[in-house]
């Protein structure tokens, strides 16, 4: 198995220390998010049209290299930036995703998240973009 070049030489003391630091940082990030009530899920993190294939029956997502755990609305917002053109499409999009009519928070967060994903595509959660509606408990 090839070493991750971003972590230095995994055989060196420095490389192992850097890998451990990154691991501890991720654990701290997940803990803080869970304490804040952020709905963390597995995210593709790069849902641009070139990474979404359709064979006539199935949708296939490619290029999982950037996948990570993030706020639920991150991938939803990235895809919305490419797919949605009006409010009616947005409502249908959210209804299909959640399997029911979206609540006030779900309707309100998407425009904030969609605008923020251009800035936040490098691993920051979009949960900081809260609207007037309270996040469901």
C-alpha positions in Angstrom: 0.0 0.0 0.0 1.4 3.4 -1.0 1.9 6.0 1.7 -0.2 9.1 1.8 2.2 11.8 0.6 0.4 14.5 2.6 1.4 12.7 5.8 5.2 12.6 5.2 7.1 9.4 5.6 4.9 7.0 7.6 8.0 5.1 8.7 9.6 8.1 10.3 8.8 9.4 13.8 7.8 12.7 12.2 5.5 11.0 9.8 3.8 8.9 12.5 3.4 12.0 14.7 1.9 14.0 11.8 -0.6 11.2 11.0 -1.5 10.9 14.7 -2.1 14.7 14.9 -4.3 14.6 11.8 -6.3 11.7 13.3 -6.7 13.6 16.7 -7.8 16.7 14.8 -10.5 14.8 13.0 -11.8 13.2 16.2 -11.9 16.7 17.8 -13.7 18.1 14.8 -16.4 15.3 14.9 -16.8 15.7 18.7 -17.4 19.5 18.4 -19.8 19.0 15.5 -21.8 16.4 17.5 -21.9 18.7 20.5 -23.2 21.5 18.3 -26.0 19.2 17.0 -24.6 19.3 13.4 -25.9 16.4 11.3 -22.7 14.9 10.1 -22.9 12.3 7.2 -20.6 10.8 4.6 -20.0 13.3 1.9 -18.6 13.0 -1.6 -17.2 16.6 -1.4 -16.8 17.1 -5.2 -20.3 16.6 -6.8 -19.6 18.5 -10.0 -21.3 17.3 -13.2 -18.2 15.6 -14.4 -18.3 13.3 -11.4 -22.0 12.3 -11.8 -22.7 9.7 -14.5 -26.1 8.4 -15.6 -26.4 5.2 -17.7 -30.1 5.5 -18.4 -31.1 3.6 -15.3 -28.6 4.4 -12.5 -26.7 7.4 -11.2 -23.0 6.7 -10.6 -20.7 9.0 -8.6 -17.0 8.9 -9.5 -13.9 10.5 -8.1 -14.3 9.7 -4.4 -10.8 11.0 -3.5 -12.1 14.0 -1.5 -14.8 12.1 0.4 -15.1 13.0 4.0 -17.6 13.4 6.8 -19.3 16.7 6.7 -22.6 18.5 7.4 -25.5 16.9 5.5 -26.1 20.1 3.5 -22.7 20.3 2.0 -23.2 17.8 -0.9 -26.8 18.8 -1.2 -25.8 22.4 -1.7 -23.0 21.7 -4.2 -25.4 19.6 -6.3 -28.1 22.3 -6.0 -25.6 24.9 -7.4 -25.5 22.9 -10.6 -29.1 21.6 -10.8 -31.6 24.1 -9.5 -32.8 27.1 -11.4 -36.0 28.2 -9.5 -37.9 27.8 -6.2 -40.2 25.1 -7.5 -37.1 22.9 -8.5 -35.6 23.6 -5.1 -38.8 22.4 -3.3 -39.0 19.2 -5.4 -35.2 18.6 -4.9 -35.6 18.8 -1.1 -38.8 16.7 -1.1 -37.0 13.9 -3.1 -34.0 14.0 -0.8 -35.9 14.0 2.5 -38.7 11.8 1.3 -41.3 14.3 2.6 -42.1 18.0 2.4 -39.1 19.8 3.9 -39.5 21.7 7.2 -38.8 25.4 7.6 -35.1 24.9 8.5 -34.5 22.5 5.6 -36.0 25.0 3.1 -34.1 27.9 4.7 -30.7 26.4 5.0 -30.2 25.4 1.4 -29.8 28.9 -0.1 -27.3 29.7 2.7 -25.4 26.5 2.1 -25.4 26.8 -1.7 -23.9 30.3 -1.5 -21.3 29.2 1.1 -20.1 26.1 -0.7 -18.1 28.1 -3.1 -16.0 29.3 -0.2 -16.3 26.2 2.0 -15.4 23.5 -0.5 -12.2 22.7 1.4 -13.6 20.9 4.4 -15.4 23.4 6.5 -19.0 22.6 7.5 -21.8 24.6 6.1 -23.7 24.4 9.4 -22.4 27.8 10.4 -24.7 29.3 7.8 -27.9 29.3 9.9 -31.0 31.2 8.9 -33.9 32.3 11.2 -35.4 28.8 11.6 -34.0 26.8 14.5 -32.3 23.5 13.6 -34.6 20.6 14.6 -33.6 18.9 17.8 
